Amino acid sequence: MQYRLDRKGTPLSILGYGCLRFTKKNGRIDLNKAEEEIMEAVRKGVNYFDTAYVYHGSEAALGEILKRNHCRDQVYIATKLPHYLIKSRSGLERCFQEQLRRLQTDYVDYYLMHMLNDAKTWEVLKEKGVQDWVEEKLRLGQIRNIGFSYHGNTIHFKKLLDAYDWDFCQIQYNYMDEHTQAGREGLLYAGQKGIPVIIMEPLRGGKLVELLPGGAKAVFAEKGQGRTPADWAFRWLWDQKEVTVVLSGMNSLQMVRENAATASSAKAGELTKEERELYRRVKQEIERSVKVNCTACGYCMPCPQGIDIPGTFRCYNEMYTEHPKVGRKEYLMTTAFRKSQNPASGCIQCGRCERLCPQQIEIRKELKQAAGELEDLRYKWLAWLVRVFRIWR
């Protein structure tokens, strides 16, 4: 494992563990499986673990695993304050104390304002006493570093970086998002200010691996030197010295081992001209095929109507990246053949999902388009049969 330093000289593993996508069984995190994977990551040298208050069950699972294995002092915990749910300073304290209880610790190494997307919002939080509260926690050592996670544009990102003396920040960044959201310009600006940057969505929620279109897979197969698409995605990030940690939502031992192996060899500035051309060709193929740039982060969920928004977009994209039959079959299985049928056509246009979407996707419009293509006559007929004969009840 390789390490890069934060502002205080702390060595952080360039591969971080994103704790949003732990495997679930019957709606609950499979703690034993997560423990195997986390402890394998620790053995491989991973020392940065990212969770959040709103990642259902994640903080508690991470806290329990670290306690069981007596390794809290070997790792750095990053978690996030849901400032959008906080109305008062007392609410801040209650939330933070709950997080400490879940994590079974008395301090947080890296604490983030979750989805802080502009300087104006930070000013409003300051008026509520958030900055004073944070600085008190920093003095007490209950928070060791303060930062924010971000999903806005480059202009607002730079203004937000200038609005406070942040210890670190977290952005969505990958070879497909090079010039969207904070983008390369934002990354370089943070680097100039000496602010460490944590990367989320390096694989776009797996889209740069599992759902690559055939043309992109062919480019990797022909010119990829035997490396996996995930390997290439991580190397693109670690090639940039301004990148401090890259988070990966690993939920198998194989993922942990493969990603750790890449993190042991990838270095800043190593990509050749020919390799950069490979990325250009892959991006070109992907842009031809993908219909909705959803990363499956789940922020839009739950939908009041029970619609699986990320799942719908995954099936919709599969129609174009794989084959129409593939996408429609998957959609049929995940909506019509369920106990509760919640197809995309059930959207009531409330707009809640769009207010929460970090990617600023026009979800209502895209759901309507997706429903029009996924819910063909065959789908409607089979869904009707399931309802009438209660096949899946």
Secondary structure, DSSP 8 states (H G I E B T S, - for coil): --EEE-TTS-EEESEEEETT---EETTEE-HHHHHHHHHHHHHTT--EEE--TTSTTHHHHHHHHHHHTT-GGGSEEEEEE-GGG--SHHHHHHHHHHHHHHHT-S-EEEEEETT---HHHHHHHHHTTHHHHHHHHHHHTSEEEEEEEE-S-HHHHHHHHHTS--SEEEEE--TTSTTSTTHHHHHHHHHHTT--EEEE-TTTTTTTTTT--HHHHHHHHHHSTT--HHHHHHHHHHTSTTEEEEEE---SHHHHHHHHHHHTT--TT---HHHHHHHHHHHHHHHHH-S-------TT-S-TT---HHHHHHHHHHHHHT-HHHHHHHHIIIIITSSS---GGG-----HHHHH-TT---HHHHHHHHHHHHS-HHHHHHHHHHHHHTTT-
